[in-house]
Amino acid sequence: MKKWLSVLLALVMALTGCAAAAETGNASDKEAIEYALNLKNMDQEWTYSSSSDAWTLSIVTAVTSPVIADKEGVSVCVPGAYVTGIDTDGDGAADVTAETFSESVKGSLVIDYEAKVTSTNGQIYTAATAPVILNTGAAGYGSATNTTASATYAAEGYINVACGNRGKQDSCTDAAGATVYTGDAPSCLADQKAAARFVKFNILLGNLPGSVDYWVSTGGSGGGAHAAMFAATGNNPDFYDYQIAVGAVGVYDNGDGTYCTTVTINGEEVELSDGAWGCVAYSAITSLYEADMAMAFEYTLNTGYSFNTDFQKELAGILSREYMEYINSKNLTVEEAKAGFDLDGDGALNSTVALTIEYDTEKYPETNGYGGTYLDLYLAEFMENLQWYVDSLDYADGWTWFDADGTALSDEAVAAMTTQEKAAAFIEGRYTKASSGSGMGGPGAGMGGPGAGMGDHGAGMGDHGNGNGPGGTPPDGMRGGSGDEMEVGTPDAGSTQSATSSTNSSNYGTYAEMLEAYQADIAGIEAGDAYGKNLVSLYNPLNYIGAEGTDAPVWARIVCGAAEGDIAMFNSLNLEIAWLNNGTDAVIEWQWDGGHVPSEILGNSLALYVDMMYGKHVEGAAAIEKPAAEKQTANGASESASGSDLSGWVTLSENGTVSFSLADLMTSYRTKGASKATPAFDVIDYGQEDYVFGSATQDARHWSVWVLKALEENAETLEELFSK
């Protein structure tokens, strides 16, 4: 009795403000933690929405010893079909039902495990089999304040989870009155894992509907990075200490270097997972470990890319060579059948191809000397994604189509257009996309707040940052999954975060000063944190895919804008390669014309993909196919075309096949979206996604060992080019 009372007391103290992480999570605390985090023993409150037929849980703590209580909570929204009502007096019977609900009510769910929900795509779920959608906030690797879960996925039969998380800008005041930084990696991910454990624990207890086996992580930008990392690091012990420190359920320190990862359910010990079954990550800004090299390499493949200073150009060239050495050292391979490409040109998909980068200025002059099978795969992915786009234009709704003279077509002419004719119009830029969303549920659509789904036109984030409303593109200050608007770059805008800067550094007067600061930062990281862990290694998903002690997702989907300016496409390519080679059903979608955190377009949606994967990978489930397109019959109302003319470098054959060269792709399209800090100036490290913010006079913490290697080994050359 004393154990759980002490844990509850610590929880109450934490909820009053900012508390240092308690010494909790020992195996001896197991009973107390499980008592405290059992929803039946918590002050849970439910509200009902008749318009969406969904019950939503008030925000409750996900851990017993939160450091920042309003960023370590969780809320759940469940379809009304799974709920008989709310038991307010503990007798197991529903005292408040959907029909009698009038205001928020305290009590426990009474779950109907016989009820079924048929999703909008035709998949059938029950309270025991329903997928659970975990929305990972952490935009810009920053914190997300707790918020209530939205009813976005109620009609699909999914359980929706919104959780807060600490992030890079977070600090608090400890018991001694000192300011303590608490947002370092892996706090974002550890808090999301703790929230997942909490919800899964309560599903096992029968307090919540849903399946502990069919969890899908999703988010955008930094949240997309965490969605991918959540899926890639399932149940790896590297993250246990961080969950234990805040009193997460289902992970305890045995005191002898081992961990207990079970919870007690009806007297039986049951394993509790913090992993994912699937992942839909939008513009996943990961892995940062290779991001500087990869972006420099992408810029360098464009022989016409204009660097702002000679220092930038020189360092980008050095990092490009490092990236080639890095990739070649990985001894990467891919099975053609899994990738879907004939990379060796033998007309079949039965080979396993080694993926390498070559450097030969005579053989590859149009890409600054770089070529090889790794780049063949990169090009093939781009080509396939443009092919998918033009093949899917019958799903376009509300677009305005124009003839070669720039005159809008009649309704009759639009209704008669063939897919091939639309493809030609698209390649020639003779269109204007619809400006309103189609409610398909893109990144963030399942997070808290109102917001509609994203439509065909790369819609921006909604007013509360949690559903993607119509029109525009996501702002630089991406909002987190729990309603926070994240600043991009340093809070005081002291360090340049733009690809247009011609300043090599705002904060260092000499190259030697910059190098010394860099060396000190890297040394600090390599010394390890309080648990002896290297935070950069912790946040590199490639370290965990296929690693011993890690549970892999069954499937993963990464959706990036093909014109993405926030990270190189090589990063998502590397994730796909690693997952494919580890048996995960992985796919990357580089959406043509899409920018950062693109919408779901042309008939695609998160729900459709989840239902398809459920049908593909769950025995006895229905096989789900994408519905046939309802072709556009009336032309849009735009007065002039706004599409990009690709016809100067993209060839469209008579049978509708697109083709283009790597050189043309890089010169005419890919690097046009460059927006992050070019490697070589100011913060130096990759853009906004650092682990510690800087200030007007202090760079964000430097962490790339590859940039340091370049600075040290090429100091003589670079110092001559460096200027403040």
Long-range contacts (C-beta under 8 A, 24 or more apart in sequence): 3-28, 3-29, 3-31, 3-32, 4-31, 4-32, 4-33, 4-35, 4-36, 5-32, 6-32, 7-32, 7-33, 7-35, 7-36, 7-64, 7-65, 7-247, 8-36, 8-64, 10-64, 10-65, 10-247, 11-36, 11-61, 11-64, 11-65, 11-66, 11-247, 14-61, 14-65, 14-66, 14-67, 14-69, 15-61, 15-66, 15-69, 16-69, 17-69, 17-172, 17-173, 18-67, 18-68, 18-69, 18-172, 18-173, 18-174, 19-65, 19-66, 19-67, 19-69, 19-172, 19-174, 19-175, 20-67, 20-172, 20-174, 20-175, 20-180, 21-65, 21-67, 21-245, 21-246, 22-64, 22-65, 22-245, 22-247, 24-64, 24-65, 24-244, 24-245, 24-246, 24-247, 25-243, 25-244, 25-245, 25-246, 25-247, 25-248, 25-251, 25-252, 25-253, 26-244, 26-252, 26-253, 26-255, 27-252, 27-253, 27-254, 27-255, 27-260, 29-247, 29-252, 30-252, 30-260, 30-264, 31-264, 32-64, 33-64, 33-247, 33-248, 33-249, 33-252, 34-201, 34-249, 34-263, 34-264, 36-64, 36-247, 37-61, 37-62, 37-63, 37-64, 37-198, 37-201, 37-202, 37-249, 38-201, 38-202, 38-205, 38-207, 39-108, 39-202, 39-205, 39-207, 39-208, 40-108, 40-205, 40-207, 43-106, 44-106, 44-107, 44-108, 45-104, 45-105, 45-106, 46-86, 46-104, 46-105, 46-106, 46-107, 46-109, 47-101, 47-103, 47-104, 47-105, 48-80, 48-98, 48-101, 49-151, 50-98, 50-101, 52-151, 52-154, 52-155, 53-79, 53-80, 53-81, 53-98, 53-154, 53-155, 54-78, 54-79, 54-80, 54-151, 54-154, 55-80, 55-83, 55-86, 55-109, 56-148, 56-149, 56-151, 57-148, 57-149, 57-208, 58-104, 58-148, 59-146, 59-147, 59-148, 62-163, 62-191, 62-194, 62-195, 62-197, 62-198, 62-248, 63-194, 63-198, 63-243, 63-246, 63-247, 63-248, 63-249, 64-246, 64-247, 65-245, 65-246, 65-247, 66-246, 66-247, 67-166, 67-172, 67-182, 67-246, 68-143, 68-166, 68-170, 68-172, 68-182, 70-145, 70-146, 70-164, 71-143, 71-144, 71-145, 71-146, 71-164, 71-165, 71-166, 71-167, 71-170, 71-191, 71-482, 72-146, 72-164, 72-165, 72-166, 72-191, 72-194, 72-195, 72-246, 73-146, 73-163, 73-164, 74-146, 74-161, 74-162, 74-163, 74-164, 74-195, 74-198, 74-199, 75-146, 75-147, 75-148, 75-149, 75-161, 75-162, 75-163, 75-448, 76-149, 76-159, 76-160, 76-161, 76-162, 76-199, 76-208, 77-148, 77-149, 77-150, 77-151, 77-153, 77-154, 77-159, 77-160, 77-162, 78-109, 78-154, 78-159, 78-160, 78-208, 78-209, 78-210, 79-117, 79-130, 79-154, 79-155, 79-157, 79-158, 79-159, 79-209, 80-154, 81-112, 81-115, 81-116, 81-117, 81-157, 82-111, 82-112, 82-113, 82-115, 82-117, 82-126, 82-127, 82-130, 82-209, 83-109, 83-110, 83-111, 83-112, 83-209, 84-110, 84-111, 84-112, 85-110, 86-110, 108-207, 109-207, 109-208, 109-209, 111-206, 111-208, 111-209, 113-209, 117-156, 117-157, 118-157, 119-155, 119-156, 119-157, 119-607, 119-611, 120-155, 120-156, 120-607, 121-156, 121-607, 121-608, 121-611, 121-612, 121-624, 121-627, 122-611, 122-622, 122-624, 123-157, 123-611, 123-614, 123-615, 123-621, 123-622, 123-624, 124-157, 124-621, 124-622, 125-157, 125-158, 127-209, 127-210, 128-209, 128-211, 129-211, 129-214, 129-618, 130-157, 130-158, 130-159, 130-209, 130-210, 130-211, 130-214, 131-157, 131-158, 131-159, 131-210, 131-211, 131-214, 131-215, 131-216, 131-277, 131-278, 131-610, 131-614, 132-158, 132-159, 132-160, 132-161, 132-199, 132-203, 132-210, 132-211, 132-212, 132-214, 132-215, 132-216, 133-158, 133-159, 133-160, 133-161, 133-216, 133-218, 133-446, 133-606, 133-610, 134-161, 134-163, 134-192, 134-195, 134-196, 134-199, 134-215, 134-216, 134-217, 134-218, 134-227, 134-230, 134-276, 135-160, 135-161, 135-162, 135-163, 135-218, 135-219, 135-223, 135-444, 135-446, 135-447, 135-448, 135-481, 135-482, 136-165, 136-188, 136-192, 136-217, 136-218, 136-219, 136-223, 136-224, 136-226, 136-227, 136-230, 136-481, 137-163, 137-164, 137-165, 137-188, 137-219, 137-223, 137-226, 137-447, 137-480, 137-481, 137-482, 137-484, 138-165, 138-167, 138-188, 138-189, 138-192, 138-219, 138-222, 138-223, 138-225, 138-226, 138-480, 138-481, 139-220, 139-221, 139-222, 139-223, 139-478, 139-479, 139-480, 139-481, 139-484, 139-486, 140-167, 140-168, 140-221, 140-222, 140-478, 140-486, 140-487, 140-488, 140-688, 140-689, 141-167, 141-168, 141-185, 141-188, 141-222, 141-225, 141-285, 141-688, 141-689, 141-690, 141-691, 142-167, 142-168, 142-169, 142-183, 142-188, 142-222, 142-480, 142-484, 142-486, 142-487, 143-167, 143-168, 143-169, 143-170, 143-183, 143-188, 143-480, 143-484, 144-480, 144-481, 144-482, 144-483, 144-484, 145-480, 145-482, 145-483, 145-484, 146-482, 147-447, 147-448, 147-449, 147-466, 147-482, 147-483, 148-448, 149-446, 149-447, 149-448, 150-446, 150-447, 150-448, 150-449, 150-450, 150-451, 150-466, 150-467, 152-441, 152-445, 152-446, 152-447, 152-453, 152-467, 153-441, 153-446, 153-607, 156-607, 156-610, 156-611, 158-446, 158-607, 158-610, 159-199, 159-208, 159-209, 159-210, 160-446, 161-195, 161-196, 161-199, 162-447, 162-448, 162-466, 162-481, 162-482, 163-191, 163-192, 163-195, 163-481, 163-482, 164-191, 164-195, 164-482, 165-189, 165-191, 165-192, 165-195, 165-226, 165-482, 166-191, 167-480, 167-486, 168-690, 168-691, 168-692, 168-693, 169-487, 169-491, 169-693, 181-692, 184-529, 184-535, 184-691, 184-692, 185-535, 185-536, 185-538, 185-539, 185-691, 186-239, 186-242, 186-535, 186-538, 186-539, 187-242, 188-222, 188-226, 189-226, 189-229, 189-230, 189-233, 189-239, 189-538, 189-539, 190-239, 190-242, 190-243, 190-246, 191-246, 192-217, 192-226, 192-230, 193-230, 193-239, 193-243, 193-248, 193-274, 194-243, 194-246, 194-248, 194-249, 194-274, 196-230, 196-273, 196-274, 197-243, 197-248, 197-249, 197-250, 197-251, 197-272, 197-273, 197-274, 198-248, 198-249, 200-250, 200-272, 200-273, 201-249, 201-250, 201-263, 201-272, 204-263, 204-265, 204-270, 204-272, 205-265, 212-272, 212-273, 213-277, 214-277, 214-278, 214-614, 214-618, 215-275, 215-276, 215-277, 215-278, 216-276, 216-277, 216-278, 216-279, 216-280, 216-610, 217-276, 217-278, 217-279, 217-280, 217-281, 218-279, 218-280, 218-281, 218-282, 218-443, 218-446, 218-606, 219-281, 219-282, 219-443, 219-444, 219-481, 220-282, 220-283, 220-442, 220-443, 220-444, 220-474, 220-478, 220-597, 221-282, 221-283, 221-285, 221-443, 221-474, 221-478, 221-566, 221-596, 221-597, 222-285, 222-478, 222-480, 222-486, 222-689, 223-282, 223-443, 223-444, 223-478, 223-480, 223-481, 224-281, 224-282, 224-283, 224-284, 224-285, 224-286, 224-443, 224-558, 224-597, 225-281, 225-284, 225-285, 225-286, 225-689, 227-279, 227-280, 227-281, 227-284, 228-279, 228-281, 228-284, 228-286, 228-541, 228-556, 228-558, 228-575, 229-286, 229-539, 229-541, 230-275, 230-276, 230-279, 231-275, 231-276, 231-278, 231-279, 231-281, 231-553, 231-556, 232-541, 232-542, 232-544, 232-545, 232-550, 232-552, 232-553, 232-575, 232-579, 233-275, 233-541, 233-544, 233-550, 234-273, 234-274, 234-275, 234-276, 234-550, 234-551, 234-552, 234-553, 235-261, 235-273, 235-274, 235-275, 235-549, 235-550, 235-551, 236-544, 236-547, 236-549, 236-550, 237-549, 238-533, 238-538, 238-544, 239-274, 239-538, 241-531, 241-533, 242-531, 243-274, 250-274, 273-551, 275-551, 275-553, 276-553, 277-553, 277-554, 277-555, 278-553, 278-554, 278-555, 278-556, 278-557, 278-610, 278-613, 279-553, 279-555, 279-556, 279-557, 279-558, 280-557, 280-559, 280-606, 280-609, 280-610, 281-556, 281-557, 281-558, 281-559, 282-442, 282-443, 282-558, 282-559, 282-560, 282-597, 282-598, 283-443, 283-559, 283-560, 283-561, 283-564, 283-566, 283-567, 283-596, 283-597, 283-598, 284-558, 284-560, 284-567, 284-571, 284-572, 284-575, 285-566, 285-567, 285-571, 285-689, 286-539, 286-540, 286-541, 286-571, 286-575, 287-539, 287-540, 287-541, 287-542, 287-571, 287-574, 287-575, 288-536, 288-539, 288-540, 288-685, 288-686, 288-689, 288-703, 288-704, 289-536, 289-537, 289-539, 289-540, 289-542, 289-704, 290-323, 290-326, 290-540, 290-542, 290-570, 290-571, 290-574, 290-706, 291-567, 291-568, 291-571, 291-686, 291-689, 291-704, 292-319, 292-679, 292-684, 292-685, 292-686, 292-704, 292-706, 292-707, 293-319, 293-320, 293-322, 293-323, 293-326, 293-679, 293-706, 294-323, 294-567, 294-568, 294-570, 294-571, 295-567, 295-568, 295-676, 295-678, 295-679, 295-686, 296-320, 296-323, 296-678, 296-679, 297-323, 297-324, 297-370, 297-568, 297-570, 298-568, 298-569, 298-570, 298-666, 298-670, 298-671, 299-671, 299-674, 299-678, 300-368, 300-370, 301-367, 301-368, 301-370, 301-375, 301-662, 301-663, 301-666, 301-670, 301-671, 302-368, 302-666, 302-667, 302-670, 302-671, 303-366, 303-367, 303-368, 303-663, 303-667, 304-667, 305-671, 305-674, 307-678, 307-680, 308-499, 308-500, 308-501, 308-502, 308-678, 308-681, 309-502, 309-503, 309-504, 309-680, 309-681, 309-721, 309-723, 310-721, 311-504, 311-680, 311-681, 311-718, 311-721, 311-722, 311-723, 312-504, 312-678, 312-679, 312-680, 312-681, 313-680, 314-680, 314-714, 314-717, 314-718, 314-721, 315-679, 315-680, 315-707, 315-710, 315-711, 315-714, 315-718, 316-678, 316-679, 316-680, 318-710, 318-714, 319-679, 319-706, 319-707, 319-710, 320-368, 320-370, 321-359, 322-706, 322-709, 322-710, 323-357, 323-570, 324-357, 324-359, 324-370, 326-706, 327-355, 327-356, 327-357, 327-374, 328-356, 328-357, 332-356, 332-374, 332-577, 333-581, 334-377, 334-577, 334-580, 334-581, 335-580, 335-581, 338-580, 339-377, 339-380, 339-580, 340-384, 341-377, 341-380, 341-384, 343-373, 343-376, 343-377, 343-380, 355-577, 366-661, 366-662, 366-663, 367-662, 367-663, 367-666, 371-662, 375-662, 377-573, 377-577, 378-569, 378-570, 378-573, 378-662, 379-661, 379-662, 379-665, 381-569, 381-573, 381-588, 381-590, 382-562, 382-569, 382-590, 382-665, 382-670, 383-658, 383-659, 383-660, 385-562, 385-589, 385-590, 385-591, 385-592, 386-562, 386-592, 386-650, 386-658, 386-660, 387-657, 387-658, 388-589, 389-426, 389-591, 389-592, 389-593, 389-602, 390-419, 390-422, 390-423, 390-426, 390-427, 390-652, 390-656, 390-658, 391-419, 391-423, 391-656, 392-602, 392-603, 392-629, 393-419, 393-422, 393-423, 393-426, 393-602, 394-419, 394-422, 394-629, 394-631, 394-632, 395-601, 395-602, 395-603, 395-629, 396-422, 396-433, 396-434, 396-456, 396-602, 396-632, 397-434, 397-438, 397-456, 397-630, 397-632, 398-434, 398-435, 398-436, 398-456, 398-632, 398-636, 399-431, 399-432, 399-433, 399-434, 399-456, 399-632, 399-636, 400-431, 400-432, 400-635, 400-636, 400-637, 400-638, 400-641, 401-425, 401-430, 401-431, 401-635, 401-636, 402-430, 402-431, 402-432, 402-640, 402-641, 403-430, 404-428, 404-430, 406-430, 406-640, 406-641, 408-635, 408-636, 408-638, 408-639, 409-635, 410-635, 411-633, 411-634, 411-635, 413-635, 414-632, 414-633, 414-634, 414-635, 415-631, 415-632, 415-633, 415-634, 417-632, 419-656, 420-656, 423-652, 423-656, 423-658, 424-652, 425-643, 426-643, 426-646, 427-645, 427-646, 427-647, 427-650, 427-652, 427-658, 428-643, 428-645, 428-646, 428-647, 429-641, 429-642, 429-643, 429-644, 429-645, 429-646, 429-647, 430-641, 430-643, 431-641, 431-642, 431-643, 432-636, 432-638, 432-640, 432-641, 432-642, 432-643, 433-457, 433-642, 433-643, 434-636, 435-470, 435-471, 436-470, 436-471, 437-468, 437-469, 437-470, 437-471, 437-599, 440-599, 440-600, 440-601, 440-603, 440-604, 440-605, 440-606, 441-600, 441-605, 441-606, 441-607, 442-468, 442-597, 442-598, 442-599, 442-600, 442-605, 442-606, 443-468, 443-559, 443-597, 444-468, 444-479, 444-481, 444-597, 445-606, 446-606, 447-481, 447-482, 447-483, 448-481, 448-482, 448-483, 449-483, 453-600, 453-605, 454-598, 454-599, 454-600, 454-601, 455-599, 455-601, 456-599, 456-601, 456-602, 457-599, 458-561, 458-593, 458-594, 458-595, 458-598, 458-599, 459-599, 461-597, 468-599, 473-595, 473-596, 474-595, 474-596, 474-597, 478-596, 478-597, 488-687, 488-688, 489-683, 489-687, 489-688, 490-683, 490-693, 490-694, 490-695, 490-696, 490-700, 491-693, 491-695, 492-694, 492-695, 492-696, 493-696, 494-694, 494-695, 494-696, 494-697, 494-698, 495-682, 495-683, 495-694, 495-699, 495-700, 496-677, 496-681, 496-682, 496-683, 497-676, 497-677, 497-682, 497-683, 497-687, 497-688, 498-675, 498-677, 499-565, 499-674, 499-675, 499-676, 499-677, 499-678, 501-677, 501-678, 501-681, 501-682, 503-681, 503-682, 503-724, 504-680, 504-681, 504-682, 504-721, 504-722, 504-723, 504-724, 505-681, 505-682, 505-699, 505-722, 505-724, 506-682, 506-724, 507-682, 507-694, 507-697, 507-698, 507-699, 508-699, 508-724, 509-724, 510-722, 510-724, 511-715, 511-718, 511-719, 511-722, 512-719, 514-684, 514-711, 514-722, 515-711, 515-712, 515-715, 517-699, 517-702, 518-684, 518-702, 518-707, 518-708, 518-711, 519-708, 519-712, 521-701, 521-702, 521-703, 522-702, 522-703, 522-705, 522-708, 525-701, 525-703, 535-691, 535-703, 536-691, 536-703, 536-704, 536-705, 539-691, 541-575, 541-578, 542-574, 542-575, 542-578, 545-575, 545-578, 545-579, 545-582, 545-584, 546-578, 546-581, 546-582, 552-579, 552-582, 552-583, 552-584, 553-579, 553-584, 554-584, 554-585, 554-613, 554-617, 555-584, 555-585, 555-586, 555-613, 555-616, 555-617, 556-584, 556-585, 556-586, 556-587, 557-586, 557-587, 557-588, 557-589, 557-609, 558-586, 558-587, 558-588, 558-589, 559-588, 559-589, 559-591, 559-598, 559-600, 560-588, 560-589, 560-590, 560-591, 560-594, 560-598, 561-590, 561-591, 561-593, 561-594, 561-595, 561-596, 561-597, 561-598, 561-673, 562-590, 562-591, 562-592, 562-593, 562-594, 562-669, 562-670, 563-593, 563-594, 563-595, 563-669, 563-670, 563-672, 563-673, 564-590, 564-594, 564-595, 564-596, 564-673, 565-595, 565-596, 565-673, 565-674, 565-675, 565-676, 566-596, 566-675, 566-676, 566-687, 567-676, 567-686, 569-670, 585-613, 585-616, 585-617, 593-644, 595-673, 596-675, 603-627, 603-629, 679-707
